[in-house]
Amino acid sequence: MKRLISFPKVLALAGLLCLGFALHAQSIPVRGTVTDKDGSPVIGASVIQKGTPSNGVITAIDGSFSMTAPEGAILTVSSIGY
């Protein structure tokens, strides 16, 4: 019986599919500063990617943050007591 698709072809196709998913979900650097309504930095505020709580950072003493997130991701900012 003749095979229609060989193992190397299946492996190559699987590799191309994985590459496509990896390219689609590429992350970009995101940098910013969290300030209050008066323009003062908010220290220790959480900046988290919505829907992915494991991807987040806390702002520095000057309110700045830097992280990576997928293009188009929504970031949520929260601070206790503000």
C-alpha positions as CSV (number, residue, x, y, z in Angstrom):
1,M,0.0,0.0,0.0
2,K,1.4,3.4,-1.0
3,R,1.5,6.2,1.6
4,L,-0.1,9.5,0.6
5,I,1.9,11.7,3.0
6,S,5.4,10.8,4.3
7,F,6.5,11.5,7.8
8,P,9.0,14.2,6.8
9,K,6.2,16.1,5.1
10,V,3.9,15.9,8.1
11,L,6.8,17.1,10.3
12,A,7.5,20.0,8.0
13,L,3.8,21.0,8.0
14,A,3.6,20.8,11.8
15,G,6.7,23.0,12.0
16,L,5.2,25.6,9.6
17,L,2.0,25.7,11.7
18,C,3.9,26.3,14.9
19,L,5.9,29.0,13.3
20,G,2.7,30.7,12.2
21,F,1.3,30.7,15.7
22,A,4.6,32.1,17.1
23,L,4.7,34.9,14.6
24,H,1.1,35.8,15.3
25,A,1.7,36.1,19.1
26,Q,4.9,38.2,19.1
27,S,5.3,40.5,22.0
28,I,6.4,44.1,21.8
29,P,8.0,46.3,24.4
30,V,5.7,48.6,26.4
31,R,7.0,51.4,28.5
32,G,5.2,54.2,30.3
33,T,4.7,56.2,33.4
34,V,1.7,56.0,35.7
35,T,0.7,59.4,37.2
36,D,-2.2,60.7,39.3
37,K,-4.5,63.5,38.2
38,D,-2.0,66.1,39.5
39,G,0.8,64.5,37.5
40,S,2.6,63.0,40.5
41,P,4.1,59.5,39.9
42,V,2.1,56.5,41.4
43,I,4.6,54.3,43.1
44,G,3.9,50.6,43.3
45,A,0.9,50.5,40.9
46,S,0.2,47.2,39.2
47,V,0.3,47.2,35.4
48,I,-1.1,43.9,34.2
49,Q,-2.1,42.5,30.8
50,K,-5.8,41.9,30.9
51,G,-6.7,38.2,30.9
52,T,-3.1,37.2,31.6
53,P,-2.4,37.9,35.3
54,S,1.1,36.3,35.1
55,N,2.2,39.1,32.7
56,G,2.5,42.2,34.8
57,V,4.9,44.6,36.6
58,I,4.9,47.2,39.4
59,T,5.8,50.8,38.8
60,A,9.1,52.2,40.1
61,I,9.6,55.1,42.4
62,D,9.2,57.5,39.5
63,G,6.0,55.8,38.3
64,S,7.7,54.2,35.3
65,F,7.2,50.7,34.1
66,S,8.6,48.5,31.3
67,M,7.2,45.1,30.1
68,T,6.4,43.1,27.0
69,A,2.9,42.3,25.8
70,P,1.3,41.1,22.5
71,E,0.4,43.9,20.1
72,G,-3.1,45.1,20.8
73,A,-3.2,43.8,24.3
74,I,-5.1,45.7,26.9
75,L,-3.2,46.8,30.1
76,T,-5.0,47.4,33.4
77,V,-3.5,49.7,36.0
78,S,-4.5,49.5,39.7
79,S,-3.1,50.9,42.9
80,I,-4.4,50.2,46.5
81,G,-5.5,53.3,48.3
82,Y,-5.7,55.5,45.3
